[in-house]
Amino acid sequence: MTLNWRKPIILAALHLSGSKIPLILKEIDRVSLMSREEIIKYQEEMLKLLLLHAYQKVPYYHRILPESGVISDGDIHLENFSKIPLLTKDIIRKEGKNLYSSDYLHRKPYENTSGGSTGEPVRFIQDKEYDEWNIATKIHFNRVLGKQIGDREIKFWGSERDIIEGTIGIKNIFYNYLYNRYSINSLLLSQENLEKIVKKWEEIRPYIVWSYLSSAIELAQFIKKNNIVLKHPPKGIIVTAAVLFEPVRQYLEDILKTRIYNQYGSREVGVIASECLKQEGLHIFDFFQYVELIKGDHTGNGEIIITNLRNYSMPLIRYQIGDTATRKTIACSCGMKSHMLSNVTGRTTDHFILKDGTRIGGAYFSRLFLFKPWIKKYQVIQRDYQSVVCRIVPDGEIDHEGLKVIEQKIQIVMGDTCKVVFDIVNDIESLKSGKYRYVICEITKKDHL
């Protein structure tokens, strides 16, 4: 391997600039060696500090925390933590600056927004301390996978709000050079661009690749269709922004000739969990997030509720992020004792709803379209209780018998009277955030009441 001269330079630059990232990395290393009992105690202390700050500095929580019994006579009662009302996007829009800390302007704040995958994006305030913890956490899980700062990497990323290749500016061109990172705009994965990407991939020989799952699938489909054999596969590819089904993981690993690692995060709270080399589930970053699962069903699948432990400018306490997951109770064989998720199963809006209230996981519908050589892209949309639209971008001649089979399998779970419409289109665009939604339920909670 080529000598990594960038790592000492980057660490020295961080130290000279006054960044806390090196110190945060040491703290992360310390927590990573803790027992489960020690981690629980550590999180309790972090929660107490956050709750006291929120009560003293944030108008919304100054009202809500005493009402919930979490703050009483200046004392914190964590046994009542679950009584704090869930923080929804509607509450954030309604309360506005009532959720800002009174000292946020002194914390080097900046504005961010949610991805907008379920409607209008929501605006958030984050700050330098949160950002440094988020960056340090990303460095940490890269190190867990064997990648050090400065090792060659490719990043598939793209958003109308994000810095993208060709428009990133001199500052970010410098950072990409220093970090040995090559950014690819995942919103522009045309056949011509995919050919250039494969050539660049072989030229760069990345140690690791970070990608939207949908971008990795498009790349793999292109490589398979054109009978390309990668001569220099990376040590691993980290995928995010969609549910990673095991058959899809195997498909990608077979074509891209490397390991696929699942990672979970969001704009609102940053990185949340990631797989290690053992791939036995996703390690929750307990030093950065406090994760609850509520409303679990008989399979153990529940709704994810997040409390970020490091954003004091706009604390998000018991934030209803809109995703579902299953908890893993058995510790990973890697030795780390962090809390874990078996897998992230999707958006709450990825579940189709029957009129009697029965919820059907979006994974059922996704599996109907996987590995069909005549389907390039798909998207399944529940319009109402009796209507499902399947948007399909074909790859060659359409298999009409295959369409009938898909229709029958949808009606098995949705009912014989459900109307299944196939909409054959030239392309299905990603969201403005760069993400891609495979399954969409348009029945709102209001409609269902």
C-alpha positions as CSV (number, residue, x, y, z in Angstrom):
1,M,0.0,0.0,0.0
2,T,1.2,3.5,-0.8
3,L,2.5,5.5,2.1
4,N,-0.3,7.6,3.6
5,W,1.4,10.9,4.1
6,R,-1.9,12.7,4.5
7,K,-2.9,11.2,7.9
8,P,-0.2,13.0,10.0
9,I,-0.8,16.3,8.1
10,I,-4.6,16.2,8.6
11,L,-4.3,15.4,12.3
12,A,-1.7,18.1,12.7
13,A,-3.9,20.6,10.8
14,L,-6.9,19.7,13.0
15,H,-4.8,20.2,16.1
16,L,-3.4,23.6,15.0
17,S,-6.9,24.8,14.0
18,G,-8.3,24.2,17.4
19,S,-10.5,21.4,16.3
20,K,-11.7,19.1,19.0
21,I,-11.9,16.1,16.6
22,P,-8.7,14.5,17.8
23,L,-9.9,14.7,21.4
24,I,-13.4,13.4,20.4
25,L,-11.7,10.4,18.7
26,K,-10.0,9.6,22.0
27,E,-13.3,9.8,23.8
28,I,-14.9,7.6,21.2
29,D,-12.1,5.0,21.6
30,R,-12.6,5.1,25.4
31,V,-16.4,4.5,25.1
32,S,-15.9,1.8,22.6
33,L,-14.0,-0.3,25.2
34,M,-16.7,0.0,27.8
35,S,-19.0,-2.8,29.0
36,R,-22.7,-2.6,28.2
37,E,-23.4,-1.5,31.8
38,E,-20.8,1.3,31.6
39,I,-22.3,2.4,28.3
40,I,-25.7,2.7,29.8
41,K,-24.4,4.7,32.7
42,Y,-22.4,6.9,30.3
43,Q,-25.6,7.6,28.2
44,E,-27.5,8.4,31.4
45,E,-25.0,11.1,32.3
46,M,-25.1,12.6,28.8
47,L,-28.9,12.6,28.9
48,K,-28.9,14.4,32.2
49,L,-26.6,17.1,30.9
50,L,-28.6,17.6,27.8
51,L,-32.0,17.7,29.6
52,L,-30.8,20.2,32.2
53,H,-29.4,22.4,29.4
54,A,-32.7,22.1,27.4
55,Y,-34.8,23.0,30.5
56,Q,-32.6,26.0,31.3
57,K,-32.0,27.3,27.8
58,V,-34.8,26.1,25.4
59,P,-38.3,27.6,25.8
60,Y,-40.1,24.5,24.4
61,Y,-38.4,22.1,26.8
62,H,-38.6,24.6,29.7
63,R,-42.4,23.9,29.4
64,I,-42.4,20.3,28.3
65,L,-39.9,18.7,30.7
66,P,-41.7,19.7,33.9
67,E,-45.0,18.6,32.4
68,S,-43.5,15.2,31.7
69,G,-42.1,14.8,35.2
70,V,-38.5,14.7,33.9
71,I,-37.6,17.9,35.7
72,S,-39.0,18.5,39.2
73,D,-37.6,21.0,41.7
74,G,-34.4,21.2,39.6
75,D,-33.8,17.5,39.8
76,I,-33.8,15.2,36.7
77,H,-35.9,12.0,36.7
78,L,-34.8,9.8,33.9
79,E,-37.4,7.2,34.9
80,N,-39.9,9.6,33.3
81,F,-37.9,10.1,30.1
82,S,-40.3,8.0,28.0
83,K,-43.2,10.4,29.0
84,I,-41.6,13.2,27.0
85,P,-43.9,13.8,24.0
86,L,-42.4,12.6,20.7
87,L,-40.8,15.5,18.8
88,T,-42.4,15.5,15.3
89,K,-41.7,17.5,12.2
90,D,-45.0,19.3,12.7
91,I,-44.1,20.4,16.2
92,I,-40.7,21.6,14.9
93,R,-42.5,23.7,12.2
94,K,-45.0,25.1,14.8
95,E,-42.5,25.8,17.6
96,G,-39.8,27.3,15.4
97,K,-37.3,29.3,17.5
98,N,-38.8,28.0,20.7
99,L,-36.7,25.0,20.1
100,Y,-33.5,27.0,19.8
101,S,-31.2,27.3,22.8
102,S,-30.9,30.9,24.1
103,D,-27.1,30.7,23.7
104,Y,-27.1,29.1,20.2
105,L,-25.5,32.1,18.5
106,H,-22.4,31.6,20.7
107,R,-22.1,28.0,19.5
108,K,-21.1,28.7,15.8
109,P,-24.5,27.5,14.5
110,Y,-25.5,26.7,10.9
111,E,-28.7,25.7,9.3
112,N,-29.5,22.3,7.8
113,T,-32.7,20.6,6.6
114,S,-34.2,17.2,6.5
115,G,-34.1,15.3,3.3
116,G,-37.7,15.9,2.5
117,S,-38.4,12.3,1.6
118,T,-41.9,12.4,3.2
119,G,-42.9,15.9,2.2
120,E,-41.7,19.5,2.9
121,P,-38.1,19.6,4.4
122,V,-37.8,20.8,8.0
123,R,-35.2,23.3,9.0
124,F,-32.8,22.6,11.9
125,I,-30.0,24.4,13.7
126,Q,-26.8,22.5,14.3
127,D,-23.5,23.8,15.6
128,K,-19.7,23.3,15.5
129,E,-19.6,20.8,18.5
130,Y,-22.3,18.7,16.8
131,D,-20.5,18.8,13.5
132,E,-17.1,17.8,15.0
133,W,-18.8,14.8,16.8
134,N,-20.5,13.8,13.5
135,I,-17.2,14.0,11.6
136,A,-15.3,12.1,14.3
137,T,-18.0,9.4,14.3
138,K,-17.6,8.9,10.6
139,I,-13.8,8.7,11.0
140,H,-14.4,6.1,13.7
141,F,-16.5,3.7,11.8
142,N,-14.2,4.0,8.8
143,R,-11.3,3.0,11.1
144,V,-13.4,0.1,12.3
145,L,-13.5,-1.1,8.7
146,G,-9.7,-0.6,8.3
147,K,-9.7,2.8,6.5
148,Q,-7.5,5.5,8.0
149,I,-7.7,9.2,7.4
150,G,-6.1,10.0,4.0
151,D,-6.6,6.5,2.5
152,R,-8.0,6.8,-1.0
153,E,-11.8,6.9,-1.2
154,I,-14.7,7.5,-3.6
155,K,-17.9,9.1,-2.4
156,F,-21.1,8.9,-4.4
157,W,-23.2,11.8,-3.2
158,G,-25.5,14.3,-4.8
159,S,-28.1,16.8,-3.8
160,E,-29.4,20.0,-5.1
161,R,-28.4,21.4,-1.7
162,D,-25.1,19.7,-1.5
163,I,-21.6,20.3,-2.8
164,I,-21.3,18.3,-5.9
165,E,-18.5,17.5,-8.4
166,G,-17.9,20.4,-10.7
167,T,-19.4,23.0,-8.4
168,I,-17.7,22.4,-5.2
169,G,-15.5,25.5,-5.0
170,I,-11.7,25.9,-4.4
171,K,-12.0,25.2,-0.6
172,N,-13.7,21.8,-1.1
173,I,-11.4,20.9,-4.0
174,F,-8.5,21.4,-1.6
175,Y,-10.3,19.3,1.1
176,N,-11.0,16.5,-1.3
177,Y,-7.3,16.5,-2.4
178,L,-6.1,16.5,1.2
179,Y,-8.4,13.7,2.3
180,N,-7.7,11.8,-0.9
181,R,-11.3,11.8,-1.7
182,Y,-13.0,11.7,-5.2
183,S,-16.6,12.8,-5.2
184,I,-19.1,11.6,-7.8
185,N,-22.5,13.2,-8.4
186,S,-24.9,10.4,-8.0
187,L,-27.7,12.4,-9.6
188,L,-26.0,12.2,-13.0
189,L,-25.4,8.4,-13.4
190,S,-26.0,8.3,-17.2
191,Q,-24.6,5.4,-19.2
192,E,-21.8,7.7,-20.4
193,N,-21.0,8.9,-16.9
194,L,-21.0,5.3,-15.6
195,E,-18.4,4.4,-18.2
196,K,-16.2,7.3,-17.0
197,I,-16.8,6.4,-13.4
198,V,-15.6,2.8,-13.9
199,K,-12.4,4.1,-15.6
200,K,-11.8,6.6,-12.8
201,W,-12.5,3.8,-10.2
202,E,-9.8,1.6,-11.7
203,E,-7.4,4.6,-11.9
204,I,-7.9,5.7,-8.3
205,R,-8.0,2.2,-6.8
206,P,-10.0,3.4,-3.7
207,Y,-9.6,1.7,-0.4
208,I,-13.2,2.3,0.4
209,V,-16.3,3.6,-1.3
210,W,-19.3,5.5,0.3
211,S,-22.5,5.4,-1.7
212,Y,-26.2,5.7,-1.7
213,L,-27.5,2.1,-2.1
214,S,-29.4,3.1,-5.3
215,S,-26.1,4.4,-6.9
216,A,-24.3,1.2,-6.0
217,I,-27.0,-0.8,-7.6
218,E,-26.9,1.3,-10.8
219,L,-23.2,0.9,-11.0
220,A,-23.4,-2.9,-10.5
221,Q,-26.1,-3.2,-13.2
222,F,-23.9,-1.3,-15.6
223,I,-20.9,-3.5,-14.9
224,K,-22.9,-6.7,-15.2
225,K,-24.6,-5.6,-18.5
226,N,-21.3,-4.7,-20.1
227,N,-19.4,-7.7,-18.8
228,I,-16.8,-5.5,-17.0
229,V,-14.5,-7.1,-14.5
230,L,-13.1,-4.8,-11.9
231,K,-9.4,-5.3,-11.6
232,H,-9.0,-3.2,-8.4
233,P,-12.0,-3.6,-6.1
234,P,-12.0,-1.6,-2.9
235,K,-11.8,-3.2,0.6
236,G,-15.4,-2.4,1.1
237,I,-18.4,-0.3,0.1
238,I,-20.5,1.5,2.7
239,V,-24.1,1.9,1.5
240,T,-26.8,4.0,3.0
241,A,-30.2,5.8,2.3
242,A,-32.3,2.7,1.7
243,V,-33.1,-0.7,3.1
244,L,-30.3,-3.2,2.3
245,F,-31.9,-6.6,1.7
246,E,-29.6,-9.6,2.0
247,P,-30.2,-10.7,-1.6
248,V,-29.2,-7.2,-2.8
249,R,-26.1,-7.3,-0.6
250,Q,-25.1,-10.6,-2.2
251,Y,-25.8,-9.3,-5.7
252,L,-23.6,-6.3,-5.1
253,E,-20.8,-8.3,-3.5
254,D,-20.8,-10.8,-6.4
255,I,-20.5,-8.1,-9.1
256,L,-18.4,-5.5,-7.3
257,K,-16.1,-8.1,-5.8
258,T,-16.0,-6.6,-2.3
259,R,-17.8,-6.5,1.0
260,I,-20.9,-4.3,1.4
261,Y,-21.4,-2.6,4.7
262,N,-24.7,-1.1,5.9
263,Q,-24.7,2.4,7.4
264,Y,-27.7,4.4,8.8
265,G,-27.9,8.1,9.4
266,S,-29.9,11.3,8.6
267,R,-29.4,15.0,8.1
268,E,-31.3,15.8,11.3
269,V,-29.1,13.9,13.7
270,G,-26.1,12.7,11.7
271,V,-24.7,9.2,11.6
272,I,-26.6,6.7,13.8
273,A,-25.3,3.2,13.3
274,S,-23.1,1.1,11.1
275,E,-21.9,-2.4,10.5
276,C,-18.4,-3.6,11.5
277,L,-16.3,-6.2,9.7
278,K,-18.3,-9.0,11.3
279,Q,-21.6,-7.8,9.6
280,E,-23.7,-9.1,12.4
281,G,-25.9,-6.0,12.7
282,L,-25.5,-2.3,13.0
283,H,-23.6,-0.8,16.0
284,I,-25.4,2.2,17.4
285,F,-23.0,5.1,18.1
286,D,-24.0,5.3,21.8
287,F,-21.6,8.2,22.4
288,F,-23.5,10.3,19.8
289,Q,-27.1,9.0,19.8
290,Y,-29.6,7.7,22.3
291,V,-31.9,5.3,20.3
292,E,-35.3,3.9,21.4
293,L,-37.6,1.5,19.5
294,I,-41.3,1.9,20.2
295,K,-44.6,0.4,19.0
296,G,-42.9,-2.9,18.2
297,D,-44.8,-5.6,16.4
298,H,-44.6,-9.4,16.9
299,T,-41.4,-9.5,14.8
300,G,-39.6,-7.0,17.0
301,N,-39.9,-4.3,14.3
302,G,-40.5,-0.9,15.9
303,E,-40.3,2.8,15.2
304,I,-37.0,4.5,15.7
305,I,-36.9,7.5,18.2
306,I,-33.7,9.4,18.3
307,T,-32.2,11.8,20.9
308,N,-29.0,13.3,19.7
309,L,-26.6,13.8,22.6
310,R,-24.4,16.5,21.1
311,N,-26.5,19.3,19.5
312,Y,-27.1,21.8,22.2
313,S,-28.1,24.6,19.9
314,M,-31.3,22.9,19.0
315,P,-31.8,19.8,21.1
316,L,-33.7,17.0,19.4
317,I,-35.1,15.0,22.2
318,R,-37.2,11.9,21.4
319,Y,-37.3,12.9,17.7
320,Q,-39.7,10.8,15.5
321,I,-37.4,10.3,12.6
322,G,-39.8,8.3,10.5
323,D,-37.8,5.0,10.2
324,T,-38.4,1.5,11.5
325,A,-35.9,-1.1,12.6
326,T,-35.4,-4.3,14.7
327,R,-33.3,-4.4,17.8
328,K,-30.5,-6.9,18.1
329,T,-30.1,-8.2,21.7
330,I,-27.1,-10.4,21.2
331,A,-23.7,-8.7,21.4
332,C,-21.5,-8.6,18.3
333,S,-18.6,-11.1,18.2
334,C,-16.3,-8.2,17.3
335,G,-16.1,-7.5,21.1
336,M,-17.7,-4.0,21.1
337,K,-20.6,-3.9,23.6
338,S,-22.6,-1.1,22.0
339,H,-26.3,-1.3,21.5
340,M,-27.3,-2.7,18.1
341,L,-29.9,-2.9,15.4
342,S,-30.4,-6.1,13.5
343,N,-31.4,-4.0,10.5
344,V,-33.2,-0.8,9.5
345,T,-36.4,-2.0,7.8
346,G,-37.5,1.2,6.1
347,R,-39.4,4.5,6.4
348,T,-42.7,4.4,8.3
349,T,-44.2,5.6,4.9
350,D,-42.7,2.5,3.2
351,H,-45.4,0.3,4.9
352,F,-48.6,-0.2,2.9
353,I,-51.8,0.1,5.0
354,L,-55.0,-2.0,4.7
355,K,-58.3,-0.5,5.6
356,D,-58.5,-2.6,8.8
357,G,-55.2,-1.1,10.0
358,T,-52.9,-4.0,9.0
359,R,-49.5,-2.7,7.9
360,I,-47.5,-4.6,5.3
361,G,-43.7,-3.9,5.2
362,G,-42.4,-2.3,2.0
363,A,-39.8,-5.1,1.8
364,Y,-42.6,-7.5,0.5
365,F,-43.2,-5.3,-2.5
366,S,-39.5,-4.6,-3.2
367,R,-38.7,-8.3,-3.4
368,L,-41.3,-8.7,-6.3
369,F,-39.1,-6.6,-8.5
370,L,-35.6,-7.6,-7.6
371,F,-33.3,-9.4,-10.0
372,K,-35.7,-9.2,-12.9
373,P,-33.4,-8.7,-15.9
374,W,-36.1,-6.8,-17.8
375,I,-36.6,-4.3,-15.0
376,K,-34.0,-1.5,-14.7
377,K,-35.8,0.6,-12.1
378,Y,-39.0,0.4,-10.2
379,Q,-41.2,2.3,-7.7
380,V,-44.3,1.0,-6.0
381,I,-46.9,3.5,-4.8
382,Q,-50.0,2.9,-2.8
383,R,-52.5,5.6,-3.9
384,D,-55.3,4.4,-1.6
385,Y,-56.7,1.2,0.0
386,Q,-57.7,-0.2,-3.4
387,S,-55.1,1.2,-5.8
388,V,-51.4,0.4,-6.3
389,V,-49.2,1.9,-9.1
390,C,-46.0,0.1,-10.2
391,R,-43.7,2.4,-12.1
392,I,-41.2,0.5,-14.1
393,V,-38.2,1.5,-16.3
394,P,-37.7,-1.5,-18.6
395,D,-34.4,-2.9,-19.7
396,G,-35.2,-4.4,-23.0
397,E,-38.5,-6.2,-23.8
398,I,-41.1,-6.3,-21.1
399,D,-42.1,-9.7,-19.6
400,H,-45.9,-9.5,-19.7
401,E,-46.3,-12.8,-17.9
402,G,-43.9,-11.5,-15.3
403,L,-46.2,-8.5,-14.8
404,K,-49.2,-10.8,-14.2
405,V,-47.2,-12.7,-11.5
406,I,-46.3,-9.4,-9.8
407,E,-50.0,-8.3,-9.9
408,Q,-51.2,-11.6,-8.4
409,K,-48.6,-11.4,-5.6
410,I,-49.6,-7.8,-4.7
411,Q,-53.3,-8.8,-4.6
412,I,-52.5,-11.7,-2.3
413,V,-51.7,-9.1,0.5
414,M,-53.7,-6.1,-0.7
415,G,-56.9,-8.0,-1.6
416,D,-58.4,-9.4,-4.8
417,T,-60.2,-6.2,-5.5
418,C,-57.0,-4.0,-5.4
419,K,-56.4,-2.4,-8.7
420,V,-52.7,-2.8,-9.8
421,V,-51.6,-0.4,-12.5
422,F,-48.3,-0.7,-14.3
423,D,-46.8,2.6,-15.5
424,I,-44.0,2.0,-18.0
425,V,-41.7,5.1,-18.0
426,N,-38.3,6.2,-19.3
427,D,-36.9,7.1,-16.0
428,I,-37.7,7.6,-12.3
429,E,-36.0,10.5,-10.8
430,S,-34.3,10.5,-7.4
431,L,-35.5,13.0,-4.7
432,K,-33.8,16.4,-4.5
433,S,-31.8,15.0,-1.6
434,G,-30.2,12.5,-4.0
435,K,-32.0,9.6,-2.3
436,Y,-34.3,7.2,-4.1
437,R,-37.6,5.7,-2.8
438,Y,-38.6,2.3,-3.9
439,V,-41.9,2.0,-2.0
440,I,-44.2,4.9,-1.2
441,C,-47.5,4.9,0.7
442,E,-49.6,8.0,0.0
443,I,-52.2,7.2,2.7
444,T,-51.6,9.8,5.5
445,K,-52.3,9.2,9.2
446,K,-55.2,11.7,8.9
447,D,-56.7,9.6,6.0
448,H,-56.4,6.5,8.1
449,L,-58.2,7.8,11.2
